[in-house]
Amino acid sequence: MMEGLRQRIWTRLRQTLWFQPALASALAGFWVVLAIIGGPLLSGMDDLPIPDKDTIVELLKMGGGSLLTIATVTLSVLMVVLNAAAGQASPRALPGLMSDRMTHRALAAFIGGFVYAVTGVVVLGLGRDGDGARLLIGAGGLLTLCLALYRMVLWFHHIADLLKLSSMIDRIFRTGDQAIETYRASPAYGLRLRPAAMPALSGPGLVPLYPRLTGHLRLIDVARLAGTAEAHRLSVIICHRPGTAMHPQKPMAMIRAHDGRPIDDALRNILIGCFDIGRDRTEEQDPLLCLELLCETACRALSPGINDPETAIICLDRLESLLTGLVARPADADAPADTERLGPGAAHVVLPPLPLDLVLDRALMRIARCGADAVEVSCHLLQVLEAIVRNAQNEADADVARAAAIRAHAHAAAALATVHDRDRADTALAAIP
């Protein structure tokens, strides 16, 4: 039960901007301490080149000052990139950019190098300057500067690429592709999908479980939830998928004890702890997030202030790739619970399905409205829906795409000003089988 919690904490830590710099700073301090302890072991080796104390201090001062300046510039440039991403793509894309590994590693090299320089100067100034200690501290200083220089060159190239809108779109697409692949492999993430015939979420014995915070349902700790259901003999009907906005008056789940006993506060607290409510959505269990980000990027490009239909078409191309892959290899709605990995309790926890009409509405319909007066965008969107229909493995999904195409065509027909443009939209709709 604790494995999912540990994994969630570790994932959040790796995505924070401070974690790798803090770890690098701790390692830098550890190396200086190691030099003090292990230095006397090298003192008797006369064939080793022992640097002068003043030379090492000057090296550390010069390197530390330079690295602090570079770290400050790095943070300033990162703010520029985040500003550009918020304006060109979407403010909701910022958490993904904030967790960029290349930036984290560059900051770790710069700040860790600065901490190493300060610690080394202090240690040498206190008189811990034996031959072995000077050798190890000097070698560590050179290694730190070389690593920082390497990271700086890589980061300069990386940040120039990151400023391109196409790079931001591609980053969202790759993240969305992974999220959809995870969803396709296990649409209920090891739990059971709620069947369409299941009755309404009310009835005798069902107790609502409310969150204590307002925010988005970011993650469900399925291992802990399944373990709790098994240990306490519960049936859990989850009301909303991750990505849904929650508040203390909106139930997350309905709980029923198999033996009819009441749900006490201690058990309620355990169950609430299985649901991660936070400010920003995450893509781990939310395949809609990246689809919505691509849709939002396209709509921003179509706004009168930007008027860039080509970017909207690029977003539609990426959406076509994601959506056709989703319907060409649909998730198994009848897949059993993964009781081997999560235990028998997983069979007693159900998650609502993700219907295709909701997916298409979130991914495409806003573009249909915002780009209705641009015939290139409207026709391209209808071509995306045509590809979805042709790749759909079941007729129900194809019918959903056809209905979405009719709605998108209606927006275009009402907004296009010329007969020629309306004819092009009619032709694109007629091409859908």
Buried (B, 14 or more C-beta within 10 A) or exposed (E): BEEBBEBBEEEBEEBEBEBBBBBBBEEBBEBBEBBBEEBEEBBEEEEEEBBEBEEBBEBBBEBBEBBBEBBEEBBEBBEEBBEBBBEBBBEBBBBBBBBBEBBBBBBBBBBBBBBBBBBBBEBBEEEBBBBBBBBBBBBBBEEBBEBBBEBBEBBEEBBEEBBEBEBBBBBBBEBBBBBBBBBBEBBBBBBBBBEEEEEEBEEEEBBBBBBEBEBBBBBBBBBBBBBBBBEBEBBBBBBBBBBBEBEEEBBBBBBBBEEEEEBEEEBBEBBBBBBBBBEBBBBBBBBBBBBBBBBBBBBBBBEEEBEBBEBBBBBBBBBBBBBBBBBBBBBEEEBEBBBEEBBEBBBBBBBBBBEBBEBBBBBBBBBBBBBBBBBBBBBBBBBBBBBBBBBBEEEEBBBBBBEBBEBBBBBBBEBBEEEEBBEBBBEBBEEBE
